Amino acid sequence: MEVQEDGDHFITSQLGGLASTQMALRAAIELKVFSIIADAGPDAHLSAAEIISKIPTKDPSSAAWTLERVLRVLGANSILSIISRKPLGNNGEHGRHEWTYGLTKKSRCLVSSCTTDELATFTTSIILFTTEREVLESQYMIKDAVLDPGSSPFYKANGVNFYDYMGEKPRLRQVFDEFMEVSSKLPFEDVFKLYGGFKDLKELMDVGGGIGTILAKITSTYPHVRGLNFDLPHVIDAAPKLPGVKHVAGDMFKSIPNAQTILLKVFFLRNATKKPYTTRSHLINM
């Protein structure tokens, strides 16, 4: 018989609160809680009431009580640090103790002033995207996708594949495009530092290139390279004009245009091959 160890109840509570932690994190991002704390100065700790004073709300007292519960969830998961203090009253005497909250290594990743703009944007966008209502609802179908394979949890929940669904949902598409733009840009910063083969190319097509962020970086560094940015029609519709880049709409699972060299990120193949996720990319000379 296994003996229960001290702390097991805490682990159980953490497991039971995974979903609420994710939603508390989303609420804090949307309310700009982390930025408010960061703006108060290095190592600042603010009470819920002090944070609420920076947020427009109809009932600050009730809002502070609700926010306090959100902050405690984040504190219990080391996303915020918690310090108890007794503030001075108007008569110079200490009042009742209150909890104050500060940033930790985890939450600093969400504030551009504490890290890079790219990392803060990436961290924020992935949290916001994974907590979108449609994405959460599809997770209820994970069990069904195991018992009845053949379609993804998202398809089972919405009756259409994810990319087609986004074509009809501009808000979800915007969140996803922001996430994909930054998630593609970050790892390629290392590629640009280590790989010099782009200088030998004349033409490069980025398959699933989003709004053309990576190609714009390549063509600005190597102006002689002709860039072709290939993605779904609703993605291309939102793509800006970029020097040296031509946007082409289509579906990579049906056909792709001819090009001298294509940049293929294995990330996009996992939906078709059902293989584990990988961040590798390949250059293929045609």
Backbone as numpy.savetxt, mean C-alpha at the origin, in Angstrom:
# Nx Ny Nz CAx CAy CAz Cx Cy Cz
-0.04 -33.74 27.77 -0.89 -32.55 27.77 -0.01 -31.30 27.77
-0.28 -30.38 26.86 0.53 -29.18 26.76 0.11 -28.18 27.82
1.09 -27.65 28.53 0.83 -26.71 29.61 0.74 -25.30 29.03
-0.27 -24.57 29.45 -0.42 -23.19 28.98 0.67 -22.32 29.59
1.33 -21.55 28.77 2.41 -20.69 29.23 1.91 -19.27 29.43
2.66 -18.55 30.28 2.33 -17.14 30.49 2.45 -16.40 29.16
1.48 -15.57 28.89 1.49 -14.80 27.64 0.66 -15.42 26.54
0.21 -16.67 26.75 -0.61 -17.30 25.71 -1.89 -16.52 25.46
-2.47 -15.97 26.54 -3.71 -15.22 26.37 -3.48 -13.96 25.54
-2.27 -13.38 25.67 -1.95 -12.19 24.89 -1.83 -12.53 23.41
-1.19 -13.68 23.12 -1.07 -14.13 21.73 -2.45 -14.39 21.15
-3.32 -15.01 21.95 -4.68 -15.28 21.50 -5.42 -13.99 21.17
-5.24 -12.99 22.02 -5.90 -11.70 21.79 -5.39 -11.05 20.51
-4.08 -11.16 20.27 -3.51 -10.59 19.05 -4.08 -11.27 17.81
-4.16 -12.60 17.85 -4.70 -13.33 16.70 -6.15 -12.94 16.45
-6.91 -12.81 17.51 -8.32 -12.45 17.37 -8.53 -11.02 16.90
-7.51 -10.19 17.07 -7.66 -8.78 16.71 -6.97 -8.38 15.42
-6.54 -9.36 14.61 -5.81 -9.03 13.39 -6.63 -8.14 12.45
-7.89 -8.49 12.27 -8.74 -7.72 11.35 -8.98 -6.31 11.88
-9.25 -6.19 13.18 -9.52 -4.87 13.74 -8.26 -4.00 13.72
-7.09 -4.63 13.87 -5.84 -3.87 13.79 -5.66 -3.26 12.41
-5.95 -4.05 11.40 -5.82 -3.57 10.02 -6.75 -2.39 9.76
-7.98 -2.47 10.25 -8.93 -1.39 10.02 -8.62 -0.16 10.88
-8.08 -0.38 12.08 -7.65 0.75 12.92 -6.50 1.49 12.25
-5.62 0.74 11.61 -4.50 1.34 10.90 -4.99 2.17 9.72
-5.97 1.65 9.01 -6.54 2.41 7.89 -7.17 3.71 8.38
-7.95 3.63 9.46 -8.60 4.82 10.00 -7.57 5.87 10.41
-6.49 5.43 11.04 -5.45 6.37 11.47 -4.78 7.05 10.28
-4.59 6.31 9.20 -4.01 6.89 7.99 -4.95 7.94 7.41
-6.22 7.60 7.30 -7.19 8.52 6.70 -7.39 9.76 7.55
-7.23 9.63 8.87 -7.36 10.77 9.77 -6.05 11.54 9.92
-4.98 11.05 9.26 -3.66 11.68 9.30 -3.07 11.72 10.71
-3.39 10.71 11.51 -2.92 10.65 12.89 -1.40 10.63 12.96
-0.76 9.83 12.11 0.69 9.68 12.18 1.40 10.98 11.79
0.86 11.68 10.81 1.45 12.96 10.41 1.27 14.01 11.50
0.14 13.99 12.18 -0.11 14.94 13.27 0.90 14.74 14.39
1.17 13.48 14.74 2.15 13.20 15.78 3.55 13.61 15.32
3.88 13.30 14.06 5.21 13.65 13.54 5.41 15.16 13.52
4.37 15.91 13.18 4.48 17.37 13.11 4.69 18.00 14.49
4.37 17.26 15.55 4.54 17.78 16.91 6.00 17.77 17.35
6.86 17.12 16.56 8.28 17.13 16.88 8.84 15.74 17.11
10.17 15.63 17.10 10.82 14.33 17.32 10.44 13.73 18.67
10.11 12.46 18.67 9.77 11.73 19.90 8.55 12.31 20.62
7.71 13.05 19.89 6.51 13.64 20.51 5.51 12.55 20.87
4.80 12.77 21.98 3.69 11.91 22.38 2.48 12.80 22.64
1.38 12.49 21.98 0.16 13.28 22.10 -0.98 12.44 22.63
-1.87 13.08 23.36 -3.07 12.40 23.82 -4.10 12.37 22.70
-5.13 11.56 22.88 -6.19 11.50 21.87 -6.84 12.86 21.69
-7.03 13.59 22.80 -7.65 14.92 22.72 -6.77 15.89 21.94
-5.46 15.80 22.13 -4.55 16.69 21.41 -4.55 16.38 19.92
-4.64 15.11 19.58 -4.70 14.73 18.17 -6.01 15.19 17.55
-7.11 14.99 18.28 -8.43 15.38 17.78 -8.51 16.89 17.55
-7.76 17.67 18.32 -7.79 19.12 18.15 -7.28 19.54 16.77
-6.58 18.63 16.09 -6.05 18.91 14.75 -6.94 18.31 13.65
-8.02 17.65 14.06 -8.90 16.97 13.11 -10.29 17.61 13.16
-10.85 18.04 12.03 -12.20 18.62 12.06 -13.24 17.57 12.42
-13.99 17.79 13.48 -15.02 16.86 13.92 -16.14 17.62 14.59
-17.34 17.08 14.54 -18.51 17.77 15.08 -18.55 17.73 16.61
-17.98 16.69 17.20 -18.05 16.52 18.66 -16.67 16.07 19.15
-15.77 17.01 19.45 -14.40 16.65 19.83 -14.32 15.71 21.03
-15.17 15.88 22.02 -15.11 15.04 23.21 -15.41 13.58 22.88
-16.50 13.35 22.17 -16.86 11.99 21.78 -15.85 11.42 20.79
-15.36 12.27 19.89 -14.39 11.82 18.90 -13.09 11.38 19.57
-12.67 12.10 20.61 -11.45 11.73 21.33 -11.61 10.37 22.00
-12.79 10.10 22.54 -13.04 8.81 23.18 -12.95 7.67 22.17
-13.54 7.89 20.98 -13.48 6.87 19.93 -12.06 6.69 19.42
-11.36 7.80 19.20 -9.98 7.72 18.72 -9.08 7.03 19.73
-9.35 7.23 21.02 -8.56 6.58 22.06 -8.56 5.06 21.88
-9.69 4.50 21.54 -9.79 3.05 21.34 -8.97 2.61 20.12
-8.99 3.43 19.07 -8.18 3.13 17.88 -6.70 3.16 18.23
-6.29 4.18 18.98 -4.88 4.35 19.34 -4.40 3.21 20.23
-5.25 2.73 21.11 -4.85 1.63 22.00 -4.63 0.34 21.20
-5.46 0.13 20.19 -5.26 -1.05 19.33 -3.90 -0.95 18.63
-3.58 0.22 18.12 -2.29 0.41 17.45 -1.13 0.30 18.43
-1.33 0.78 19.64 -0.30 0.67 20.66 -0.05 -0.76 21.08
-1.12 -1.56 21.17 -0.98 -2.96 21.56 -0.22 -3.77 20.53
-0.14 -3.25 19.30 0.57 -3.94 18.23 1.88 -3.24 17.86
2.36 -2.38 18.77 3.65 -1.69 18.61 3.69 -0.79 17.38
2.53 -0.40 16.88 2.49 0.56 15.78 2.63 1.97 16.33
2.18 2.17 17.55 2.40 3.39 18.31 2.99 3.02 19.66
3.78 3.92 20.23 4.26 3.73 21.60 3.29 4.45 22.54
3.19 3.97 23.76 2.23 4.53 24.72 2.97 4.95 25.99
2.72 6.18 26.43 3.29 6.70 27.68 2.17 7.33 28.49
2.16 7.04 29.79 1.17 7.65 30.69 1.75 8.93 31.27
0.93 9.97 31.35 1.38 11.22 31.95 0.24 11.86 32.73
0.60 12.77 33.63 -0.39 13.53 34.39 -0.23 15.00 34.02
-1.11 15.53 33.20 -0.97 16.92 32.75 -1.23 17.90 33.89
-0.61 19.07 33.81 -0.83 20.13 34.79 -2.14 20.85 34.50
-2.91 21.09 35.56 -4.15 21.84 35.42 -3.89 23.34 35.48
-4.96 24.13 35.41 -4.83 25.59 35.45 -4.26 26.09 36.77
-4.48 25.32 37.84 -3.98 25.72 39.16 -2.58 25.20 39.44
-1.96 24.60 38.43 -0.60 24.11 38.60 -0.50 22.73 39.19
-1.63 22.13 39.52 -1.62 20.78 40.08 -1.81 19.75 38.97
-1.25 18.56 39.23 -1.39 17.49 38.25 -2.83 16.97 38.23
-3.34 16.76 37.04 -4.67 16.20 36.89 -4.63 14.69 36.79
-5.71 14.12 36.31 -5.78 12.67 36.12 -4.79 12.25 35.04
-4.27 11.04 35.19 -3.31 10.57 34.19 -4.03 10.34 32.86
-3.29 10.48 31.78 -3.83 10.22 30.45 -2.77 9.49 29.63
-3.24 8.74 28.64 -2.33 8.02 27.77 -1.93 8.92 26.61
-0.66 8.89 26.28 -0.18 9.64 25.12 0.48 8.67 24.14
0.52 9.05 22.88 0.93 8.12 21.83 2.00 8.76 20.93
3.02 7.97 20.63 4.11 8.43 19.77 4.39 7.44 18.66
5.21 7.85 17.72 5.55 7.00 16.58 6.57 5.94 16.97
6.50 4.79 16.30 7.49 3.74 16.44 8.14 3.51 15.08
9.05 2.57 15.01 9.69 2.26 13.73 8.66 1.88 12.68
7.62 1.17 13.11 6.58 0.75 12.17 5.82 1.94 11.61
5.37 2.84 12.47 4.53 3.94 12.00 5.34 5.05 11.32
6.64 5.11 11.58 7.46 6.11 10.87 7.52 5.82 9.38
7.31 4.56 9.01 7.29 4.20 7.58 6.10 4.81 6.86
5.15 5.35 7.62 3.93 5.91 7.03 4.01 7.43 6.88
5.10 8.02 7.34 5.21 9.49 7.34 6.43 9.89 6.51
6.20 10.67 5.47 7.29 11.02 4.55 8.39 11.82 5.23
8.04 12.60 6.26 9.06 13.39 6.95 9.99 12.53 7.80
9.58 11.27 8.04 10.39 10.35 8.84 11.12 9.32 7.99
10.79 9.26 6.71 11.43 8.31 5.79 11.40 8.94 4.40
11.53 8.15 3.35 11.44 8.70 1.99 9.98 8.82 1.56
9.72 9.74 0.64 8.36 9.89 0.12 7.88 8.60 -0.52
8.80 7.92 -1.24 8.42 6.70 -1.95 8.00 5.60 -0.97
8.78 5.42 0.11 8.46 4.36 1.07 7.17 4.67 1.81
6.97 5.93 2.18 5.74 6.31 2.88 4.53 6.10 1.97
4.66 6.49 0.71 3.56 6.32 -0.23 3.27 4.85 -0.47
4.33 4.05 -0.61 4.16 2.61 -0.84 3.46 1.95 0.35
3.94 2.23 1.56 3.37 1.61 2.75 1.91 2.01 2.93
1.63 3.28 2.73 0.26 3.77 2.86 -0.65 3.16 1.80
-0.18 3.13 0.56 -1.03 2.65 -0.53 -1.35 1.17 -0.39
-0.40 0.37 0.08 -0.68 -1.07 0.20 -1.68 -1.33 1.33
-1.62 -0.53 2.40 -2.59 -0.69 3.49 -3.98 -0.26 3.03
-4.06 0.86 2.34 -5.36 1.35 1.88 -5.96 0.40 0.85
-5.13 -0.13 -0.04 -5.66 -1.04 -1.06 -6.16 -2.34 -0.46
-5.38 -2.94 0.43 -5.77 -4.24 0.99 -6.95 -4.14 1.94
-7.32 -2.92 2.35 -8.49 -2.76 3.22 -9.67 -2.15 2.48
-9.59 -2.08 1.15 -10.75 -1.65 0.38 -11.87 -2.68 0.54
-13.11 -2.20 0.53 -14.25 -3.07 0.80 -14.30 -4.28 -0.14
-14.07 -4.04 -1.44 -14.16 -5.14 -2.40 -13.07 -6.19 -2.16
-11.90 -5.73 -1.77 -10.80 -6.65 -1.50 -11.09 -7.47 -0.24
-11.61 -6.81 0.79 -11.94 -7.52 2.02 -13.05 -8.55 1.79
-14.05 -8.17 1.02 -15.16 -9.09 0.77 -14.69 -10.34 0.02
-13.71 -10.18 -0.85 -13.20 -11.34 -1.59 -12.49 -12.32 -0.66
-11.97 -11.83 0.46 -11.26 -12.72 1.38 -12.20 -13.69 2.09
-13.48 -13.34 2.13 -14.46 -14.27 2.69 -14.59 -15.53 1.81
-14.12 -15.44 0.57 -14.28 -16.54 -0.37 -13.01 -17.38 -0.51
-12.01 -17.14 0.32 -10.77 -17.92 0.23 -11.05 -19.40 0.47
-11.85 -19.69 1.49 -12.19 -21.09 1.78 -12.88 -21.73 0.58
-13.81 -20.99 -0.04 -14.54 -21.53 -1.19 -13.61 -21.78 -2.37
-12.59 -20.93 -2.53 -11.64 -21.11 -3.62 -10.79 -22.36 -3.40
-10.59 -22.74 -2.13 -9.86 -23.97 -1.83 -10.74 -25.19 -2.08
-11.99 -25.12 -1.62 -12.90 -26.26 -1.77 -13.38 -26.44 -3.20
-13.49 -25.34 -3.93 -13.97 -25.39 -5.31 -13.04 -24.57 -6.19
-11.85 -25.10 -6.51 -10.88 -24.36 -7.32 -11.43 -24.07 -8.72
-10.76 -23.16 -9.38 -11.16 -22.83 -10.75 -11.32 -21.35 -10.97
-11.55 -20.62 -9.91 -11.63 -19.16 -10.01 -11.10 -18.56 -8.72
-10.68 -17.31 -8.80 -10.07 -16.64 -7.66 -11.13 -16.25 -6.63
-10.73 -16.00 -5.39 -11.68 -15.51 -4.39 -12.38 -14.23 -4.84
-11.65 -13.36 -5.53 -12.26 -12.11 -5.99 -13.37 -12.38 -7.00
-13.12 -13.31 -7.92 -14.13 -13.66 -8.91 -15.36 -14.27 -8.24
-15.13 -15.13 -7.27 -16.25 -15.77 -6.58 -17.10 -14.74 -5.83
-16.45 -13.69 -5.33 -17.17 -12.68 -4.56 -17.88 -11.66 -5.45
-17.30 -11.38 -6.63 -17.82 -10.29 -7.46 -18.32 -10.72 -8.83
-18.09 -11.98 -9.21 -18.59 -12.48 -10.48 -17.83 -11.99 -11.70
-16.66 -11.39 -11.48 -15.83 -10.88 -12.57 -14.40 -10.84 -12.07
-13.42 -10.94 -12.98 -12.04 -10.92 -12.52 -11.65 -9.51 -12.07
-10.56 -9.45 -11.33 -10.17 -8.21 -10.67 -9.93 -7.07 -11.65
-9.21 -7.34 -12.73 -8.84 -6.27 -13.66 -10.05 -5.73 -14.41
-10.98 -6.61 -14.79 -12.20 -6.14 -15.44 -13.05 -5.33 -14.47
-13.07 -5.75 -13.21 -13.84 -5.04 -12.19 -13.31 -3.61 -12.02
-11.99 -3.48 -12.00 -11.39 -2.16 -11.83 -11.75 -1.22 -12.97
-11.96 -1.78 -14.15 -12.33 -0.95 -15.29 -13.64 -0.22 -15.08
-14.48 -0.75 -14.19 -15.78 -0.14 -13.91 -15.80 0.62 -12.59
-14.69 0.59 -11.85 -14.65 1.22 -10.52 -13.46 2.19 -10.46
-13.66 3.44 -10.85 -12.56 4.41 -10.91 -11.83 4.61 -9.58
-12.57 4.61 -8.47 -11.92 4.87 -7.18 -10.98 3.72 -6.81
-11.44 2.49 -6.95 -10.59 1.33 -6.66 -9.42 1.28 -7.62
-9.66 1.63 -8.87 -8.59 1.63 -9.87 -7.51 2.64 -9.50
-7.92 3.80 -9.01 -6.95 4.82 -8.62 -6.08 4.34 -7.47
-6.69 3.71 -6.46 -5.94 3.20 -5.32 -4.94 2.13 -5.78
-5.41 1.23 -6.65 -4.55 0.15 -7.14 -3.41 0.70 -8.00
-3.72 1.67 -8.87 -2.70 2.24 -9.75 -1.61 2.94 -8.94
-2.01 3.64 -7.88 -1.03 4.31 -7.03 -0.12 3.29 -6.35
-0.74 2.20 -5.89 0.04 1.14 -5.25 1.01 0.50 -6.23
0.54 0.19 -7.45 1.38 -0.46 -8.43 2.50 0.45 -8.92
2.21 1.74 -9.05 3.23 2.67 -9.52 4.41 2.71 -8.56
4.12 2.83 -7.26 5.20 2.93 -6.28 5.87 1.58 -6.07
5.08 0.49 -6.06 5.66 -0.84 -5.83 6.55 -1.26 -6.98
6.31 -0.74 -8.17 7.20 -1.01 -9.31 8.43 -0.13 -9.27
8.24 1.11 -8.84 9.33 2.08 -8.85 10.40 1.76 -7.82
9.99 1.35 -6.62 10.96 1.13 -5.54 12.02 0.08 -5.88
11.64 -1.15 -6.26 12.68 -2.15 -6.56 13.52 -1.79 -7.77
12.96 -1.02 -8.71 13.71 -0.69 -9.91 14.77 0.38 -9.66
14.70 1.06 -8.53 15.78 1.98 -8.19 17.09 1.22 -8.04
17.01 0.01 -7.47 18.20 -0.83 -7.35 18.63 -1.38 -8.71
17.65 -1.70 -9.56 17.96 -2.20 -10.90 18.76 -1.16 -11.68
18.34 0.10 -11.60 19.03 1.16 -12.34 20.47 1.33 -11.85
20.69 1.07 -10.57 22.04 1.22 -10.02 22.96 0.09 -10.46
22.41 -1.12 -10.62 23.23 -2.30 -10.85 23.28 -2.76 -12.31
22.23 -2.44 -13.08 22.12 -2.98 -14.44 22.38 -1.89 -15.47
23.32 -2.14 -16.37 23.65 -1.14 -17.38 23.23 -1.53 -18.78
22.46 -2.62 -18.91 22.10 -3.13 -20.23 21.11 -2.29 -21.01
20.41 -1.37 -20.33 19.43 -0.55 -21.05 20.10 0.32 -22.12
21.36 0.65 -21.92 22.05 1.53 -22.87 22.23 0.88 -24.24
22.14 -0.45 -24.29 22.34 -1.17 -25.55 21.04 -1.37 -26.33
19.93 -0.93 -25.78 18.63 -1.16 -26.42 18.25 -0.01 -27.35
17.44 -0.34 -28.34 16.86 0.68 -29.22 15.37 0.85 -28.93
14.73 -0.26 -28.55 13.29 -0.23 -28.29 12.98 -1.16 -27.11
12.14 -0.69 -26.21 11.79 -1.48 -25.03 10.30 -1.32 -24.74
9.61 -2.46 -24.62 8.20 -2.43 -24.25 8.04 -2.99 -22.84
7.40 -2.21 -21.98 7.11 -2.64 -20.61 5.71 -3.24 -20.60
5.63 -4.56 -20.41 4.35 -5.26 -20.39 3.74 -5.13 -18.99
2.55 -4.57 -18.93 1.95 -4.28 -17.63 2.65 -3.10 -16.99
2.94 -2.08 -17.79 3.76 -0.96 -17.34 3.03 0.12 -16.58
1.73 -0.08 -16.31 0.98 0.93 -15.57 0.89 2.23 -16.34
1.20 3.33 -15.68 1.13 4.64 -16.34 2.47 5.04 -16.94
3.43 4.11 -16.94 4.70 4.35 -17.63 5.83 4.88 -16.77
5.72 4.73 -15.45 6.72 5.29 -14.54 8.12 4.73 -14.80
8.22 3.41 -14.95 9.53 2.78 -15.14 10.12 3.18 -16.49
9.31 3.13 -17.54 9.80 3.50 -18.87 10.26 4.95 -18.91
9.55 5.83 -18.22 9.93 7.24 -18.20 11.31 7.40 -17.58
11.60 6.60 -16.56 12.92 6.64 -15.93 13.99 6.16 -16.91
13.68 5.09 -17.63 14.65 4.53 -18.58 14.91 5.48 -19.74
13.83 6.00 -20.34 14.00 6.87 -21.51 14.61 8.22 -21.16
14.42 8.67 -19.92 15.05 9.93 -19.52 16.55 9.74 -19.31
16.93 8.52 -18.88 18.35 8.21 -18.68 19.02 7.84 -20.00
18.27 7.15 -20.87 18.79 6.72 -22.18 17.84 7.23 -23.26
17.98 8.49 -23.68 17.04 9.11 -24.63 16.93 8.40 -25.97
17.93 7.58 -26.32 17.89 6.90 -27.61 16.94 5.69 -27.59
16.48 5.28 -26.40 15.58 4.12 -26.28 14.14 4.57 -26.55
13.47 3.87 -27.45 12.05 4.13 -27.73 11.22 3.26 -26.79
10.41 3.89 -25.98 9.63 3.16 -24.99 8.20 2.90 -25.42
7.73 1.66 -25.22 6.34 1.30 -25.47 5.74 0.82 -24.15
4.75 1.53 -23.68 4.12 1.17 -22.41 2.80 0.45 -22.70
2.74 -0.84 -22.34 1.60 -1.69 -22.69 0.83 -2.07 -21.43
-0.47 -1.77 -21.42 -1.30 -2.14 -20.28 -2.77 -2.13 -20.72
-3.65 -2.46 -19.78 -5.08 -2.52 -20.06 -5.62 -1.14 -20.45
-6.69 -1.10 -21.24 -7.22 0.18 -21.73 -7.52 1.19 -20.63
-8.14 0.75 -19.52 -8.50 1.72 -18.49 -7.27 2.27 -17.77
-6.16 1.53 -17.81 -4.92 2.03 -17.23 -4.28 3.05 -18.17
-4.25 2.71 -19.45 -3.65 3.61 -20.45 -4.43 4.92 -20.54
-5.74 4.86 -20.34 -6.55 6.08 -20.39 -6.09 7.12 -19.36
-5.54 6.63 -18.24 -5.12 7.54 -17.17 -3.64 7.89 -17.25
-2.93 7.33 -18.23 -1.48 7.54 -18.32 -1.17 8.92 -18.90
-0.22 9.64 -18.32 0.14 10.96 -18.83 1.08 10.86 -20.03
1.20 11.94 -20.78 2.16 11.99 -21.87 3.57 12.04 -21.29
4.44 11.16 -21.79 5.80 11.07 -21.27 6.79 11.13 -22.43
7.86 11.89 -22.30 8.86 11.98 -23.38 9.46 10.62 -23.70
9.45 10.26 -24.97 10.06 9.01 -25.40 9.24 7.77 -25.15
7.99 7.94 -24.68 7.14 6.79 -24.34 5.84 6.85 -25.14
5.51 5.74 -25.78 4.23 5.60 -26.47 3.36 4.62 -25.70
2.15 5.03 -25.36 1.24 4.17 -24.62 0.42 3.31 -25.59
0.33 2.02 -25.27 -0.41 1.08 -26.12 -1.36 0.28 -25.23
-2.64 0.25 -25.60 -3.65 -0.46 -24.82 -3.86 -1.87 -25.36
-4.10 -2.82 -24.47 -4.36 -4.19 -24.88 -4.43 -5.11 -23.67
-4.44 -6.41 -23.94 -4.52 -7.43 -22.89 -3.39 -8.43 -23.10
-2.44 -8.47 -22.17 -1.27 -9.32 -22.33 -1.62 -10.81 -22.37
-2.78 -11.18 -21.83 -3.16 -12.58 -21.83 -3.80 -13.00 -23.16
-4.00 -12.03 -24.05 -4.52 -12.33 -25.39 -3.42 -12.17 -26.43
-2.75 -11.03 -26.44 -1.64 -10.81 -27.37 -0.90 -9.56 -26.94
0.35 -9.45 -27.40 1.13 -8.25 -27.12 1.74 -7.77 -28.43
1.96 -6.47 -28.56 2.55 -5.94 -29.80 3.99 -6.42 -29.99
4.46 -6.31 -31.21 5.86 -6.63 -31.50 6.77 -5.53 -30.97
7.91 -5.93 -30.45 8.91 -4.98 -29.97 10.26 -5.67 -29.96
11.32 -4.89 -30.08 12.67 -5.46 -30.09 12.96 -6.18 -28.77
12.62 -5.53 -27.66 12.87 -6.09 -26.33 11.66 -5.80 -25.45
11.27 -6.77 -24.65 10.16 -6.54 -23.73 10.64 -6.71 -22.29
10.08 -5.90 -21.42 10.34 -5.99 -19.99 9.13 -6.67 -19.37
9.34 -7.86 -18.82 8.23 -8.66 -18.30 8.45 -8.91 -16.82
7.57 -8.37 -16.01 7.65 -8.56 -14.56 6.85 -9.80 -14.19
7.50 -10.73 -13.52 6.88 -12.02 -13.22 5.66 -11.86 -12.33
5.58 -10.73 -11.62 4.42 -10.45 -10.77 3.11 -10.62 -11.53
3.08 -10.16 -12.79 1.84 -10.18 -13.56 1.47 -11.59 -14.02
2.44 -12.50 -14.02 2.16 -13.84 -14.50 1.53 -14.73 -13.45
1.58 -14.35 -12.18 1.09 -15.25 -11.14 -0.41 -15.48 -11.24
-1.16 -14.50 -11.79 -2.60 -14.69 -11.94 -2.91 -15.76 -12.98
-2.02 -15.89 -13.98 -2.27 -16.86 -15.05 -1.69 -18.22 -14.72
-0.51 -18.24 -14.07 0.17 -19.50 -13.82 -0.14 -20.08 -12.45
-0.69 -19.24 -11.54 -1.00 -19.65 -10.17 0.25 -20.09 -9.41
1.41 -19.53 -9.80 2.65 -19.82 -9.10 2.86 -18.78 -8.01
3.70 -19.09 -6.99 3.92 -18.15 -5.90 4.44 -16.82 -6.39
4.17 -15.79 -5.60 4.57 -14.43 -5.94 6.09 -14.29 -5.99
6.57 -13.53 -6.95 7.98 -13.20 -7.02 8.12 -11.80 -7.58
9.19 -11.12 -7.26 9.37 -9.76 -7.74 10.36 -9.69 -8.89
10.78 -10.82 -9.42 11.77 -10.81 -10.49 11.20 -10.22 -11.78
12.09 -9.64 -12.57 11.71 -9.11 -13.87 12.67 -9.67 -14.90
12.23 -9.72 -16.15 13.06 -10.28 -17.21 13.05 -9.35 -18.42
14.20 -9.25 -19.07 14.29 -8.60 -20.37 14.35 -9.70 -21.42
13.47 -9.64 -22.40 13.42 -10.66 -23.44 13.62 -10.00 -24.78
14.67 -10.39 -25.49 14.93 -9.86 -26.83 14.13 -10.67 -27.84
13.39 -9.97 -28.68 12.53 -10.63 -29.65 13.26 -10.78 -30.99
